Amino acid sequence: MTDERARHYGVTERVTTLQMPAERLEFAPESFDLFLAKSVVHHLLIDQVMPLICRFLTPGGRGAIIE
């Protein structure tokens, strides 16, 4: 769906989608200003995932997980 919306709004060159287990997120430290996840908490090993999310957020970056 994300790819379809990117095409619709003409921003495909600025959008990349990836799929991987949250417990194995493979991003460089301080890679993102914003992290958003929806309807996934019940799938996560939260004690493993939260340190990863904090690591790849930039200083002052924001994150939200919405169930």
N, CA, C and O atoms as a GROMACS GRO file, in nm:
protein
  268
    1MET      N    1   0.081  -0.118   0.000
    1MET     CA    2   0.000   0.000   0.000
    1MET      C    3   0.087   0.126   0.000
    1MET      O    4   0.054   0.224  -0.067
    2THR      N    5   0.196   0.125   0.074
    2THR     CA    6   0.284   0.243   0.078
    2THR      C    7   0.338   0.275  -0.060
    2THR      O    8   0.341   0.391  -0.101
    3ASP      N    9   0.381   0.172  -0.133
    3ASP     CA   10   0.433   0.194  -0.268
    3ASP      C   11   0.325   0.252  -0.360
    3ASP      O   12   0.353   0.341  -0.440
    4GLU      N   13   0.203   0.202  -0.346
    4GLU     CA   14   0.092   0.254  -0.428
    4GLU      C   15   0.067   0.402  -0.399
    4GLU      O   16   0.046   0.481  -0.491
    5ARG      N   17   0.068   0.438  -0.272
    5ARG     CA   18   0.046   0.579  -0.237
    5ARG      C   19   0.160   0.668  -0.284
    5ARG      O   20   0.138   0.780  -0.329
    6ALA      N   21   0.283   0.617  -0.275
    6ALA     CA   22   0.398   0.694  -0.324
    6ALA      C   23   0.384   0.720  -0.473
    6ALA      O   24   0.412   0.830  -0.520
    7ARG      N   25   0.342   0.619  -0.549
    7ARG     CA   26   0.320   0.638  -0.694
    7ARG      C   27   0.210   0.741  -0.718
    7ARG      O   28   0.224   0.830  -0.802
    8HIS      N   29   0.100   0.728  -0.644
    8HIS     CA   30  -0.014   0.818  -0.660
    8HIS      C   31   0.028   0.964  -0.639
    8HIS      O   32  -0.014   1.053  -0.714
    9TYR      N   33   0.111   0.988  -0.537
    9TYR     CA   34   0.152   1.125  -0.505
    9TYR      C   35   0.282   1.167  -0.573
    9TYR      O   36   0.332   1.277  -0.550
   10GLY      N   37   0.337   1.080  -0.658
   10GLY     CA   38   0.455   1.114  -0.736
   10GLY      C   39   0.582   1.131  -0.654
   10GLY      O   40   0.667   1.214  -0.687
   11VAL      N   41   0.595   1.052  -0.548
   11VAL     CA   42   0.714   1.065  -0.463
   11VAL      C   43   0.793   0.934  -0.453
   11VAL      O   44   0.865   0.913  -0.355
   12THR      N   45   0.780   0.847  -0.550
   12THR     CA   46   0.846   0.716  -0.543
   12THR      C   47   0.998   0.727  -0.529
   12THR      O   48   1.060   0.639  -0.470
   13GLU      N   49   1.058   0.833  -0.582
   13GLU     CA   50   1.203   0.847  -0.570
   13GLU      C   51   1.247   0.883  -0.428
   13GLU      O   52   1.366   0.876  -0.396
   14ARG      N   53   1.152   0.922  -0.342
   14ARG     CA   54   1.184   0.960  -0.204
   14ARG      C   55   1.134   0.860  -0.102
   14ARG      O   56   1.153   0.880   0.018
   15VAL      N   57   1.071   0.749  -0.147
   15VAL     CA   58   1.013   0.652  -0.055
   15VAL      C   59   1.074   0.514  -0.079
   15VAL      O   60   1.079   0.465  -0.192
   16THR      N   61   1.121   0.454   0.028
   16THR     CA   62   1.172   0.317   0.023
   16THR      C   63   1.098   0.236   0.127
   16THR      O   64   1.086   0.278   0.242
   17THR      N   65   1.049   0.120   0.089
   17THR     CA   66   0.982   0.033   0.185
   17THR      C   67   1.068  -0.091   0.205
   17THR      O   68   1.124  -0.146   0.109
   18LEU      N   69   1.076  -0.135   0.328
   18LEU     CA   70   1.151  -0.255   0.364
   18LEU      C   71   1.066  -0.339   0.456
   18LEU      O   72   0.982  -0.287   0.529
   19GLN      N   73   1.087  -0.470   0.452
   19GLN     CA   74   1.015  -0.558   0.543
   19GLN      C   75   1.117  -0.649   0.610
   19GLN      O   76   1.196  -0.716   0.543
   20MET      N   77   1.113  -0.651   0.743
   20MET     CA   78   1.203  -0.737   0.820
   20MET      C   79   1.146  -0.753   0.960
   20MET      O   80   1.067  -0.670   1.004
   21PRO      N   81   1.186  -0.859   1.030
   21PRO     CA   82   1.140  -0.872   1.169
   21PRO      C   83   1.189  -0.754   1.253
   21PRO      O   84   1.304  -0.713   1.241
   22ALA      N   85   1.104  -0.701   1.335
   22ALA     CA   86   1.138  -0.584   1.417
   22ALA      C   87   1.256  -0.614   1.509
   22ALA      O   88   1.334  -0.524   1.540
   23GLU      N   89   1.268  -0.737   1.553
   23GLU     CA   90   1.378  -0.772   1.643
   23GLU      C   91   1.513  -0.775   1.570
   23GLU      O   92   1.617  -0.788   1.634
   24ARG      N   93   1.510  -0.763   1.438
   24ARG     CA   94   1.635  -0.763   1.361
   24ARG      C   95   1.645  -0.641   1.270
   24ARG      O   96   1.696  -0.649   1.159
   25LEU      N   97   1.598  -0.528   1.318
   25LEU     CA   98   1.606  -0.404   1.240
   25LEU      C   99   1.752  -0.375   1.209
   25LEU      O  100   1.837  -0.376   1.298
   26GLU      N  101   1.782  -0.350   1.083
   26GLU     CA  102   1.920  -0.333   1.039
   26GLU      C  103   1.940  -0.194   0.981
   26GLU      O  104   1.956  -0.178   0.860
   27PHE      N  105   1.941  -0.094   1.067
   27PHE     CA  106   1.963   0.043   1.025
   27PHE      C  107   2.082   0.100   1.102
   27PHE      O  108   2.107   0.062   1.216
   28ALA      N  109   2.152   0.189   1.038
   28ALA     CA  110   2.265   0.254   1.103
   28ALA      C  111   2.215   0.342   1.218
   28ALA      O  112   2.104   0.393   1.213
   29PRO      N  113   2.298   0.358   1.320
   29PRO     CA  114   2.259   0.448   1.429
   29PRO      C  115   2.226   0.588   1.376
   29PRO      O  116   2.290   0.638   1.284
   30GLU      N  117   2.126   0.650   1.438
   30GLU     CA  118   2.084   0.786   1.406
   30GLU      C  119   2.045   0.804   1.258
   30GLU      O  120   2.079   0.903   1.195
   31SER      N  121   1.973   0.705   1.206
   31SER     CA  122   1.930   0.707   1.065
   31SER      C  123   1.797   0.777   1.043
   31SER      O  124   1.769   0.822   0.932
   32PHE      N  125   1.714   0.788   1.147
   32PHE     CA  126   1.578   0.836   1.128
   32PHE      C  127   1.543   0.948   1.226
   32PHE      O  128   1.582   0.946   1.342
   33ASP      N  129   1.469   1.046   1.176
   33ASP     CA  130   1.413   1.151   1.260
   33ASP      C  131   1.279   1.109   1.320
   33ASP      O  132   1.239   1.158   1.425
   34LEU      N  133   1.211   1.017   1.252
   34LEU     CA  134   1.077   0.977   1.292
   34LEU      C  135   1.058   0.828   1.271
   34LEU      O  136   1.100   0.773   1.169
   35PHE      N  137   0.997   0.763   1.367
   35PHE     CA  138   0.962   0.621   1.359
   35PHE      C  139   0.815   0.609   1.395
   35PHE      O  140   0.771   0.663   1.496
   36LEU      N  141   0.739   0.538   1.312
   36LEU     CA  142   0.597   0.515   1.339
   36LEU      C  143   0.564   0.371   1.306
   36LEU      O  144   0.596   0.322   1.198
   37ALA      N  145   0.498   0.304   1.398
   37ALA     CA  146   0.451   0.167   1.376
   37ALA      C  147   0.307   0.160   1.424
   37ALA      O  148   0.270   0.218   1.526
   38LYS      N  149   0.226   0.088   1.347
   38LYS     CA  150   0.083   0.079   1.380
   38LYS      C  151   0.040  -0.067   1.381
   38LYS      O  152   0.072  -0.144   1.290
   39SER      N  153  -0.034  -0.102   1.485
   39SER     CA  154  -0.095  -0.236   1.498
   39SER      C  155   0.008  -0.348   1.494
   39SER      O  156  -0.013  -0.450   1.429
   40VAL      N  157   0.120  -0.328   1.565
   40VAL     CA  158   0.224  -0.430   1.566
   40VAL      C  159   0.267  -0.475   1.705
   40VAL      O  160   0.336  -0.577   1.718
   41VAL      N  161   0.229  -0.402   1.808
   41VAL     CA  162   0.281  -0.429   1.942
   41VAL      C  163   0.261  -0.575   1.982
   41VAL      O  164   0.351  -0.636   2.041
   42HIS      N  165   0.148  -0.631   1.952
   42HIS     CA  166   0.120  -0.769   1.991
   42HIS      C  167   0.210  -0.870   1.920
   42HIS      O  168   0.213  -0.987   1.958
   43HIS      N  169   0.283  -0.826   1.817
   43HIS     CA  170   0.376  -0.914   1.746
   43HIS      C  171   0.520  -0.900   1.795
   43HIS      O  172   0.605  -0.981   1.760
   44LEU      N  173   0.548  -0.798   1.875
   44LEU     CA  174   0.686  -0.762   1.908
   44LEU      C  175   0.736  -0.825   2.038
   44LEU      O  176   0.660  -0.850   2.131
   45LEU      N  177   0.865  -0.849   2.039
   45LEU     CA  178   0.936  -0.876   2.164
   45LEU      C  179   0.988  -0.739   2.208
   45LEU      O  180   1.101  -0.702   2.179
   46ILE      N  181   0.903  -0.668   2.276
   46ILE     CA  182   0.922  -0.524   2.301
   46ILE      C  183   1.054  -0.494   2.370
   46ILE      O  184   1.116  -0.390   2.342
   47ASP      N  185   1.100  -0.581   2.460
   47ASP     CA  186   1.227  -0.558   2.529
   47ASP      C  187   1.346  -0.564   2.433
   47ASP      O  188   1.450  -0.504   2.461
   48GLN      N  189   1.332  -0.633   2.322
   48GLN     CA  190   1.438  -0.639   2.221
   48GLN      C  191   1.426  -0.525   2.120
   48GLN      O  192   1.527  -0.474   2.072
   49VAL      N  193   1.304  -0.485   2.090
   49VAL     CA  194   1.281  -0.387   1.984
   49VAL      C  195   1.307  -0.243   2.028
   49VAL      O  196   1.366  -0.165   1.952
   50MET      N  197   1.265  -0.206   2.148
   50MET     CA  198   1.278  -0.066   2.190
   50MET      C  199   1.422  -0.015   2.190
   50MET      O  200   1.445   0.098   2.147
   51PRO      N  201   1.520  -0.092   2.238
   51PRO     CA  202   1.658  -0.041   2.229
   51PRO      C  203   1.705  -0.019   2.086
   51PRO      O  204   1.782   0.073   2.059
   52LEU      N  205   1.658  -0.102   1.993
   52LEU     CA  206   1.694  -0.084   1.852
   52LEU      C  207   1.635   0.045   1.798
   52LEU      O  208   1.702   0.121   1.728
   53ILE      N  209   1.509   0.070   1.830
   53ILE     CA  210   1.443   0.192   1.783
   53ILE      C  211   1.515   0.315   1.838
   53ILE      O  212   1.540   0.410   1.764
   54CYS      N  213   1.547   0.311   1.965
   54CYS     CA  214   1.618   0.425   2.024
   54CYS      C  215   1.754   0.446   1.959
   54CYS      O  216   1.799   0.560   1.946
   55ARG      N  217   1.820   0.340   1.920
   55ARG     CA  218   1.952   0.349   1.858
   55ARG      C  219   1.945   0.415   1.721
   55ARG      O  220   2.032   0.496   1.688
   56PHE      N  221   1.845   0.383   1.640
   56PHE     CA  222   1.844   0.439   1.506
   56PHE      C  223   1.772   0.573   1.494
   56PHE      O  224   1.768   0.631   1.385
   57LEU      N  225   1.714   0.623   1.603
   57LEU     CA  226   1.658   0.759   1.600
   57LEU      C  227   1.770   0.861   1.620
   57LEU      O  228   1.863   0.839   1.697
   58THR      N  229   1.761   0.972   1.549
   58THR     CA  230   1.857   1.080   1.567
   58THR      C  231   1.835   1.145   1.703
   58THR      O  232   1.727   1.130   1.761
   59PRO      N  233   1.934   1.216   1.755
   59PRO     CA  234   1.911   1.290   1.880
   59PRO      C  235   1.791   1.384   1.862
   59PRO      O  236   1.787   1.462   1.766
   60GLY      N  237   1.698   1.377   1.951
   60GLY     CA  238   1.576   1.456   1.940
   60GLY      C  239   1.471   1.395   1.848
   60GLY      O  240   1.363   1.451   1.831
   61GLY      N  241   1.503   1.277   1.789
   61GLY     CA  242   1.407   1.209   1.703
   61GLY      C  243   1.287   1.161   1.783
   61GLY      O  244   1.295   1.145   1.905
   62ARG      N  245   1.179   1.138   1.715
   62ARG     CA  246   1.054   1.097   1.780
   62ARG      C  247   1.011   0.960   1.729
   62ARG      O  248   1.035   0.925   1.614
   63GLY      N  249   0.948   0.885   1.815
   63GLY     CA  250   0.894   0.756   1.777
   63GLY      C  251   0.758   0.733   1.838
   63GLY      O  252   0.730   0.782   1.948
   64ALA      N  253   0.674   0.660   1.769
   64ALA     CA  254   0.542   0.626   1.821
   64ALA      C  255   0.503   0.487   1.774
   64ALA      O  256   0.520   0.450   1.658
   65ILE      N  257   0.449   0.411   1.868
   65ILE     CA  258   0.393   0.281   1.835
   65ILE      C  259   0.247   0.287   1.879
   65ILE      O  260   0.217   0.305   1.996
   66ILE      N  261   0.159   0.271   1.783
   66ILE     CA  262   0.016   0.283   1.808
   66ILE      C  263  -0.048   0.147   1.788
   66ILE      O  264  -0.035   0.086   1.682
   67GLU      N  265  -0.117   0.101   1.888
   67GLU     CA  266  -0.186  -0.027   1.877
   67GLU      C  267  -0.330   0.001   1.843
   67GLU      O  268  -0.409  -0.092   1.828
   0.00000   0.00000   0.00000
